Amino acid sequence: MFYYDPVCGRKVNRNKAYARVEYESETYYLCCPKCQAEFEKEPEKHIKKGKHKKHRHH
């Protein structure tokens, strides 16, 4: 099953995700250390974001 990284919008396989973060009873799958750090710093910003920005480092 695939999920979308809430920071960059990249499609992430939950079994191959770089990180899994629990926030307010929801699980978020992140593709890389940069996205994990951004999400953990400001989770609300990324959860409520309408359009996902693209990665610059992939």
HTML snippet that shows the backbone in 3Dmol.js (N, CA, C, O; Angstrom):
<script src="https://3Dmol.org/build/3Dmol-min.js"></script>
<div id="view" style="width:600px;height:400px;position:relative"></div>
<script>
const pdb = `
ATOM      1  N   MET A   1       0.840  -1.181   0.000  1.00  0.00           N
ATOM      2  CA  MET A   1       0.000   0.000   0.000  1.00  0.00           C
ATOM      3  C   MET A   1       0.890   1.250   0.000  1.00  0.00           C
ATOM      4  O   MET A   1       1.934   1.284   0.650  1.00  0.00           O
ATOM      5  N   PHE A   2       0.460   2.259  -0.731  1.00  0.00           N
ATOM      6  CA  PHE A   2       1.227   3.495  -0.838  1.00  0.00           C
ATOM      7  C   PHE A   2       0.544   4.631  -0.081  1.00  0.00           C
ATOM      8  O   PHE A   2      -0.682   4.703   0.007  1.00  0.00           O
ATOM      9  N   TYR A   3       1.370   5.504   0.452  1.00  0.00           N
ATOM     10  CA  TYR A   3       0.925   6.711   1.133  1.00  0.00           C
ATOM     11  C   TYR A   3       1.708   7.866   0.539  1.00  0.00           C
ATOM     12  O   TYR A   3       2.667   7.655  -0.204  1.00  0.00           O
ATOM     13  N   TYR A   4       1.307   9.077   0.863  1.00  0.00           N
ATOM     14  CA  TYR A   4       2.028  10.240   0.370  1.00  0.00           C
ATOM     15  C   TYR A   4       2.747  10.929   1.521  1.00  0.00           C
ATOM     16  O   TYR A   4       2.165  11.179   2.576  1.00  0.00           O
ATOM     17  N   ASP A   5       4.015  11.230   1.299  1.00  0.00           N
ATOM     18  CA  ASP A   5       4.812  11.975   2.269  1.00  0.00           C
ATOM     19  C   ASP A   5       4.137  13.343   2.427  1.00  0.00           C
ATOM     20  O   ASP A   5       3.965  14.052   1.435  1.00  0.00           O
ATOM     21  N   PRO A   6       3.751  13.731   3.656  1.00  0.00           N
ATOM     22  CA  PRO A   6       3.036  14.990   3.837  1.00  0.00           C
ATOM     23  C   PRO A   6       3.897  16.233   3.606  1.00  0.00           C
ATOM     24  O   PRO A   6       3.359  17.332   3.471  1.00  0.00           O
ATOM     25  N   VAL A   7       5.198  16.082   3.559  1.00  0.00           N
ATOM     26  CA  VAL A   7       6.083  17.231   3.357  1.00  0.00           C
ATOM     27  C   VAL A   7       6.290  17.504   1.873  1.00  0.00           C
ATOM     28  O   VAL A   7       6.117  18.636   1.422  1.00  0.00           O
ATOM     29  N   CYS A   8       6.659  16.478   1.112  1.00  0.00           N
ATOM     30  CA  CYS A   8       7.004  16.699  -0.300  1.00  0.00           C
ATOM     31  C   CYS A   8       5.977  16.151  -1.276  1.00  0.00           C
ATOM     32  O   CYS A   8       6.005  16.492  -2.459  1.00  0.00           O
ATOM     33  N   GLY A   9       5.065  15.301  -0.795  1.00  0.00           N
ATOM     34  CA  GLY A   9       4.047  14.747  -1.668  1.00  0.00           C
ATOM     35  C   GLY A   9       4.469  13.503  -2.423  1.00  0.00           C
ATOM     36  O   GLY A   9       3.699  12.969  -3.222  1.00  0.00           O
ATOM     37  N   ARG A  10       5.675  13.041  -2.181  1.00  0.00           N
ATOM     38  CA  ARG A  10       6.177  11.852  -2.868  1.00  0.00           C
ATOM     39  C   ARG A  10       5.399  10.609  -2.427  1.00  0.00           C
ATOM     40  O   ARG A  10       5.052  10.473  -1.254  1.00  0.00           O
ATOM     41  N   LYS A  11       5.132   9.718  -3.361  1.00  0.00           N
ATOM     42  CA  LYS A  11       4.451   8.463  -3.061  1.00  0.00           C
ATOM     43  C   LYS A  11       5.440   7.559  -2.312  1.00  0.00           C
ATOM     44  O   LYS A  11       6.573   7.363  -2.750  1.00  0.00           O
ATOM     45  N   VAL A  12       4.986   7.011  -1.169  1.00  0.00           N
ATOM     46  CA  VAL A  12       5.866   6.222  -0.318  1.00  0.00           C
ATOM     47  C   VAL A  12       5.224   4.869  -0.013  1.00  0.00           C
ATOM     48  O   VAL A  12       4.065   4.802   0.397  1.00  0.00           O
ATOM     49  N   ASN A  13       5.976   3.805  -0.213  1.00  0.00           N
ATOM     50  CA  ASN A  13       5.539   2.467   0.182  1.00  0.00           C
ATOM     51  C   ASN A  13       5.779   2.373   1.684  1.00  0.00           C
ATOM     52  O   ASN A  13       6.900   2.597   2.139  1.00  0.00           O
ATOM     53  N   ARG A  14       4.764   2.049   2.452  1.00  0.00           N
ATOM     54  CA  ARG A  14       4.914   2.057   3.908  1.00  0.00           C
ATOM     55  C   ARG A  14       5.962   1.065   4.391  1.00  0.00           C
ATOM     56  O   ARG A  14       6.550   1.266   5.453  1.00  0.00           O
ATOM     57  N   ASN A  15       6.206   0.011   3.644  1.00  0.00           N
ATOM     58  CA  ASN A  15       7.219  -0.972   4.026  1.00  0.00           C
ATOM     59  C   ASN A  15       8.639  -0.518   3.701  1.00  0.00           C
ATOM     60  O   ASN A  15       9.606  -1.083   4.211  1.00  0.00           O
ATOM     61  N   LYS A  16       8.764   0.497   2.857  1.00  0.00           N
ATOM     62  CA  LYS A  16      10.084   0.977   2.458  1.00  0.00           C
ATOM     63  C   LYS A  16      10.314   2.435   2.851  1.00  0.00           C
ATOM     64  O   LYS A  16      11.316   3.029   2.453  1.00  0.00           O
ATOM     65  N   ALA A  17       9.415   3.009   3.615  1.00  0.00           N
ATOM     66  CA  ALA A  17       9.530   4.409   4.021  1.00  0.00           C
ATOM     67  C   ALA A  17      10.776   4.621   4.874  1.00  0.00           C
ATOM     68  O   ALA A  17      11.180   3.739   5.633  1.00  0.00           O
ATOM     69  N   TYR A  18      11.373   5.789   4.741  1.00  0.00           N
ATOM     70  CA  TYR A  18      12.535   6.116   5.568  1.00  0.00           C
ATOM     71  C   TYR A  18      12.128   6.181   7.043  1.00  0.00           C
ATOM     72  O   TYR A  18      12.840   5.680   7.914  1.00  0.00           O
ATOM     73  N   ALA A  19      10.980   6.801   7.313  1.00  0.00           N
ATOM     74  CA  ALA A  19      10.523   6.960   8.695  1.00  0.00           C
ATOM     75  C   ALA A  19       9.015   6.873   8.774  1.00  0.00           C
ATOM     76  O   ALA A  19       8.300   7.155   7.813  1.00  0.00           O
ATOM     77  N   ARG A  20       8.552   6.475   9.945  1.00  0.00           N
ATOM     78  CA  ARG A  20       7.120   6.438  10.248  1.00  0.00           C
ATOM     79  C   ARG A  20       6.937   7.258  11.508  1.00  0.00           C
ATOM     80  O   ARG A  20       7.586   6.999  12.522  1.00  0.00           O
ATOM     81  N   VAL A  21       6.058   8.245  11.450  1.00  0.00           N
ATOM     82  CA  VAL A  21       5.837   9.145  12.581  1.00  0.00           C
ATOM     83  C   VAL A  21       4.371   9.105  12.975  1.00  0.00           C
ATOM     84  O   VAL A  21       3.487   9.219  12.126  1.00  0.00           O
ATOM     85  N   GLU A  22       4.120   8.945  14.258  1.00  0.00           N
ATOM     86  CA  GLU A  22       2.758   8.980  14.801  1.00  0.00           C
ATOM     87  C   GLU A  22       2.490  10.411  15.264  1.00  0.00           C
ATOM     88  O   GLU A  22       3.302  11.010  15.969  1.00  0.00           O
ATOM     89  N   TYR A  23       1.345  10.946  14.860  1.00  0.00           N
ATOM     90  CA  TYR A  23       0.963  12.294  15.284  1.00  0.00           C
ATOM     91  C   TYR A  23      -0.547  12.340  15.391  1.00  0.00           C
ATOM     92  O   TYR A  23      -1.246  12.085  14.410  1.00  0.00           O
ATOM     93  N   GLU A  24      -1.059  12.662  16.570  1.00  0.00           N
ATOM     94  CA  GLU A  24      -2.490  12.746  16.834  1.00  0.00           C
ATOM     95  C   GLU A  24      -3.239  11.509  16.322  1.00  0.00           C
ATOM     96  O   GLU A  24      -4.224  11.624  15.593  1.00  0.00           O
ATOM     97  N   SER A  25      -2.768  10.356  16.706  1.00  0.00           N
ATOM     98  CA  SER A  25      -3.380   9.058  16.381  1.00  0.00           C
ATOM     99  C   SER A  25      -3.352   8.701  14.899  1.00  0.00           C
ATOM    100  O   SER A  25      -4.059   7.786  14.475  1.00  0.00           O
ATOM    101  N   GLU A  26      -2.568   9.391  14.124  1.00  0.00           N
ATOM    102  CA  GLU A  26      -2.407   9.075  12.702  1.00  0.00           C
ATOM    103  C   GLU A  26      -0.946   8.705  12.453  1.00  0.00           C
ATOM    104  O   GLU A  26      -0.048   9.178  13.149  1.00  0.00           O
ATOM    105  N   THR A  27      -0.722   7.863  11.462  1.00  0.00           N
ATOM    106  CA  THR A  27       0.631   7.482  11.079  1.00  0.00           C
ATOM    107  C   THR A  27       0.973   8.151   9.757  1.00  0.00           C
ATOM    108  O   THR A  27       0.201   8.104   8.800  1.00  0.00           O
ATOM    109  N   TYR A  28       2.146   8.773   9.723  1.00  0.00           N
ATOM    110  CA  TYR A  28       2.628   9.445   8.515  1.00  0.00           C
ATOM    111  C   TYR A  28       3.929   8.787   8.099  1.00  0.00           C
ATOM    112  O   TYR A  28       4.798   8.523   8.929  1.00  0.00           O
ATOM    113  N   TYR A  29       4.057   8.525   6.803  1.00  0.00           N
ATOM    114  CA  TYR A  29       5.242   7.876   6.257  1.00  0.00           C
ATOM    115  C   TYR A  29       6.050   8.926   5.506  1.00  0.00           C
ATOM    116  O   TYR A  29       5.518   9.683   4.694  1.00  0.00           O
ATOM    117  N   LEU A  30       7.351   8.951   5.797  1.00  0.00           N
ATOM    118  CA  LEU A  30       8.226   9.970   5.230  1.00  0.00           C
ATOM    119  C   LEU A  30       9.338   9.327   4.417  1.00  0.00           C
ATOM    120  O   LEU A  30       9.821   8.246   4.752  1.00  0.00           O
ATOM    121  N   CYS A  31       9.738  10.003   3.346  1.00  0.00           N
ATOM    122  CA  CYS A  31      10.662   9.401   2.383  1.00  0.00           C
ATOM    123  C   CYS A  31      12.138   9.582   2.702  1.00  0.00           C
ATOM    124  O   CYS A  31      12.966   8.820   2.203  1.00  0.00           O
ATOM    125  N   CYS A  32      12.491  10.571   3.523  1.00  0.00           N
ATOM    126  CA  CYS A  32      13.912  10.848   3.752  1.00  0.00           C
ATOM    127  C   CYS A  32      14.115  11.616   5.057  1.00  0.00           C
ATOM    128  O   CYS A  32      13.146  12.087   5.652  1.00  0.00           O
ATOM    129  N   PRO A  33      15.368  11.745   5.508  1.00  0.00           N
ATOM    130  CA  PRO A  33      15.637  12.448   6.769  1.00  0.00           C
ATOM    131  C   PRO A  33      15.208  13.918   6.750  1.00  0.00           C
ATOM    132  O   PRO A  33      14.761  14.451   7.766  1.00  0.00           O
ATOM    133  N   LYS A  34      15.344  14.565   5.602  1.00  0.00           N
ATOM    134  CA  LYS A  34      14.958  15.972   5.505  1.00  0.00           C
ATOM    135  C   LYS A  34      13.451  16.138   5.727  1.00  0.00           C
ATOM    136  O   LYS A  34      13.019  17.034   6.451  1.00  0.00           O
ATOM    137  N   CYS A  35      12.664  15.273   5.102  1.00  0.00           N
ATOM    138  CA  CYS A  35      11.213  15.349   5.281  1.00  0.00           C
ATOM    139  C   CYS A  35      10.813  15.001   6.712  1.00  0.00           C
ATOM    140  O   CYS A  35       9.897  15.606   7.269  1.00  0.00           O
ATOM    141  N   GLN A  36      11.493  14.034   7.299  1.00  0.00           N
ATOM    142  CA  GLN A  36      11.195  13.682   8.681  1.00  0.00           C
ATOM    143  C   GLN A  36      11.451  14.873   9.603  1.00  0.00           C
ATOM    144  O   GLN A  36      10.623  15.182  10.460  1.00  0.00           O
ATOM    145  N   ALA A  37      12.574  15.532   9.435  1.00  0.00           N
ATOM    146  CA  ALA A  37      12.920  16.694  10.273  1.00  0.00           C
ATOM    147  C   ALA A  37      11.910  17.816  10.082  1.00  0.00           C
ATOM    148  O   ALA A  37      11.465  18.427  11.054  1.00  0.00           O
ATOM    149  N   GLU A  38      11.547  18.090   8.833  1.00  0.00           N
ATOM    150  CA  GLU A  38      10.565  19.147   8.556  1.00  0.00           C
ATOM    151  C   GLU A  38       9.210  18.819   9.183  1.00  0.00           C
ATOM    152  O   GLU A  38       8.573  19.688   9.779  1.00  0.00           O
ATOM    153  N   PHE A  39       8.776  17.578   9.049  1.00  0.00           N
ATOM    154  CA  PHE A  39       7.486  17.178   9.597  1.00  0.00           C
ATOM    155  C   PHE A  39       7.494  17.273  11.122  1.00  0.00           C
ATOM    156  O   PHE A  39       6.549  17.788  11.719  1.00  0.00           O
ATOM    157  N   GLU A  40       8.549  16.780  11.744  1.00  0.00           N
ATOM    158  CA  GLU A  40       8.617  16.795  13.210  1.00  0.00           C
ATOM    159  C   GLU A  40       8.724  18.208  13.767  1.00  0.00           C
ATOM    160  O   GLU A  40       8.297  18.464  14.893  1.00  0.00           O
ATOM    161  N   LYS A  41       9.288  19.125  12.993  1.00  0.00           N
ATOM    162  CA  LYS A  41       9.413  20.518  13.421  1.00  0.00           C
ATOM    163  C   LYS A  41       8.057  21.224  13.398  1.00  0.00           C
ATOM    164  O   LYS A  41       7.727  21.960  14.328  1.00  0.00           O
ATOM    165  N   GLU A  42       7.275  21.006  12.348  1.00  0.00           N
ATOM    166  CA  GLU A  42       5.981  21.679  12.184  1.00  0.00           C
ATOM    167  C   GLU A  42       4.949  20.743  11.559  1.00  0.00           C
ATOM    168  O   GLU A  42       4.574  20.933  10.402  1.00  0.00           O
ATOM    169  N   PRO A  43       4.487  19.745  12.293  1.00  0.00           N
ATOM    170  CA  PRO A  43       3.553  18.780  11.691  1.00  0.00           C
ATOM    171  C   PRO A  43       2.255  19.400  11.185  1.00  0.00           C
ATOM    172  O   PRO A  43       1.768  19.016  10.122  1.00  0.00           O
ATOM    173  N   GLU A  44       1.695  20.338  11.915  1.00  0.00           N
ATOM    174  CA  GLU A  44       0.425  20.955  11.498  1.00  0.00           C
ATOM    175  C   GLU A  44       0.548  21.651  10.148  1.00  0.00           C
ATOM    176  O   GLU A  44      -0.382  21.618   9.341  1.00  0.00           O
ATOM    177  N   LYS A  45       1.670  22.267   9.907  1.00  0.00           N
ATOM    178  CA  LYS A  45       1.904  22.960   8.635  1.00  0.00           C
ATOM    179  C   LYS A  45       1.793  21.982   7.465  1.00  0.00           C
ATOM    180  O   LYS A  45       1.232  22.317   6.423  1.00  0.00           O
ATOM    181  N   HIS A  46       2.324  20.785   7.639  1.00  0.00           N
ATOM    182  CA  HIS A  46       2.358  19.816   6.547  1.00  0.00           C
ATOM    183  C   HIS A  46       1.074  19.007   6.422  1.00  0.00           C
ATOM    184  O   HIS A  46       0.723  18.566   5.328  1.00  0.00           O
ATOM    185  N   ILE A  47       0.383  18.812   7.515  1.00  0.00           N
ATOM    186  CA  ILE A  47      -0.875  18.069   7.467  1.00  0.00           C
ATOM    187  C   ILE A  47      -1.945  18.898   6.779  1.00  0.00           C
ATOM    188  O   ILE A  47      -2.744  18.365   6.010  1.00  0.00           O
ATOM    189  N   LYS A  48      -1.968  20.186   7.046  1.00  0.00           N
ATOM    190  CA  LYS A  48      -3.008  21.061   6.507  1.00  0.00           C
ATOM    191  C   LYS A  48      -2.678  21.617   5.134  1.00  0.00           C
ATOM    192  O   LYS A  48      -3.525  22.244   4.496  1.00  0.00           O
ATOM    193  N   LYS A  49      -1.464  21.395   4.677  1.00  0.00           N
ATOM    194  CA  LYS A  49      -1.036  21.948   3.399  1.00  0.00           C
ATOM    195  C   LYS A  49      -1.873  21.362   2.264  1.00  0.00           C
ATOM    196  O   LYS A  49      -2.048  20.146   2.186  1.00  0.00           O
ATOM    197  N   GLY A  50      -2.378  22.202   1.402  1.00  0.00           N
ATOM    198  CA  GLY A  50      -3.202  21.723   0.295  1.00  0.00           C
ATOM    199  C   GLY A  50      -2.370  21.053  -0.779  1.00  0.00           C
ATOM    200  O   GLY A  50      -2.524  19.856  -1.021  1.00  0.00           O
ATOM    201  N   LYS A  51      -1.501  21.794  -1.420  1.00  0.00           N
ATOM    202  CA  LYS A  51      -0.656  21.243  -2.473  1.00  0.00           C
ATOM    203  C   LYS A  51       0.702  20.914  -1.884  1.00  0.00           C
ATOM    204  O   LYS A  51       1.228  21.643  -1.043  1.00  0.00           O
ATOM    205  N   HIS A  52       1.258  19.809  -2.339  1.00  0.00           N
ATOM    206  CA  HIS A  52       2.571  19.393  -1.861  1.00  0.00           C
ATOM    207  C   HIS A  52       3.645  20.006  -2.733  1.00  0.00           C
ATOM    208  O   HIS A  52       3.531  20.037  -3.958  1.00  0.00           O
ATOM    209  N   LYS A  53       4.698  20.496  -2.079  1.00  0.00           N
ATOM    210  CA  LYS A  53       5.813  21.012  -2.866  1.00  0.00           C
ATOM    211  C   LYS A  53       6.687  19.845  -3.304  1.00  0.00           C
ATOM    212  O   LYS A  53       6.690  18.789  -2.672  1.00  0.00           O
ATOM    213  N   LYS A  54       7.404  20.038  -4.354  1.00  0.00           N
ATOM    214  CA  LYS A  54       8.259  18.985  -4.882  1.00  0.00           C
ATOM    215  C   LYS A  54       9.615  19.039  -4.183  1.00  0.00           C
ATOM    216  O   LYS A  54      10.061  20.092  -3.727  1.00  0.00           O
ATOM    217  N   HIS A  55      10.250  17.880  -4.113  1.00  0.00           N
ATOM    218  CA  HIS A  55      11.602  17.789  -3.562  1.00  0.00           C
ATOM    219  C   HIS A  55      12.580  18.510  -4.464  1.00  0.00           C
ATOM    220  O   HIS A  55      12.406  18.542  -5.682  1.00  0.00           O
ATOM    221  N   ARG A  56      13.581  19.074  -3.883  1.00  0.00           N
ATOM    222  CA  ARG A  56      14.655  19.671  -4.664  1.00  0.00           C
ATOM    223  C   ARG A  56      15.892  18.772  -4.623  1.00  0.00           C
ATOM    224  O   ARG A  56      16.800  18.925  -5.440  1.00  0.00           O
ATOM    225  N   HIS A  57      15.927  17.846  -3.681  1.00  0.00           N
ATOM    226  CA  HIS A  57      17.129  17.022  -3.526  1.00  0.00           C
ATOM    227  C   HIS A  57      16.982  15.608  -4.069  1.00  0.00           C
ATOM    228  O   HIS A  57      17.924  14.826  -3.943  1.00  0.00           O
ATOM    229  N   HIS A  58      15.858  15.238  -4.663  1.00  0.00           N
ATOM    230  CA  HIS A  58      15.706  13.896  -5.242  1.00  0.00           C
ATOM    231  C   HIS A  58      15.882  13.951  -6.733  1.00  0.00           C
ATOM    232  O   HIS A  58      15.791  12.922  -7.403  1.00  0.00           O
TER     233      HIS A  58
END
`;
const viewer = $3Dmol.createViewer("view");
viewer.addModel(pdb, "pdb");
viewer.setStyle({}, {cartoon: {color: "spectrum"}});
viewer.zoomTo();
viewer.render();
</script>
